[in-house]
Amino acid sequence: MAKNSLAAIKNADNSKNSLPLTPKSKAGRKAKPASEKVSRPVTLKFTESELELIEKRSGLVPNATYLKQLLIENTDLFGS
């Protein structure tokens, strides 16, 4: 065999490098049904003092999440 021959590679057992026959399961969580997806924004305008009060009360929670939770818990707007 020559010094730079590739014959050794051709004859090598490469079974350890073959891909698995069964596909892997998809990573991540399952998608929500279309009826539960939240995708429609609503824009609200507040004065500086109103926004400061919202930000103070919401703490680390995003303002929109805080306000939506208030609507869910304190009104019958969403039929709960």
Phi, psi and omega in degrees: 000137181285162184299321182254029183282143178263006182299323181296325180287320180298323184271356183288152178278111182256022183295333179289337183265001182283152180285152177294150182282333180265135180290148178287153176287154181289141178277157176094177182274164179287149179291146176288153173297154183302329181289341182257355181287137180257113185217000184252110182279154173232130182260132177236147177243137181231156171286167179302317182292323177295316180295321177300319179295317178298313181297323179295316182285328183283336179065234182275351180283137176303145184304315182297320179295317179299312182295320179296319179296322175300317179296319181293315185282327190251001178225169174256023183301323183261012175073024181273000000 
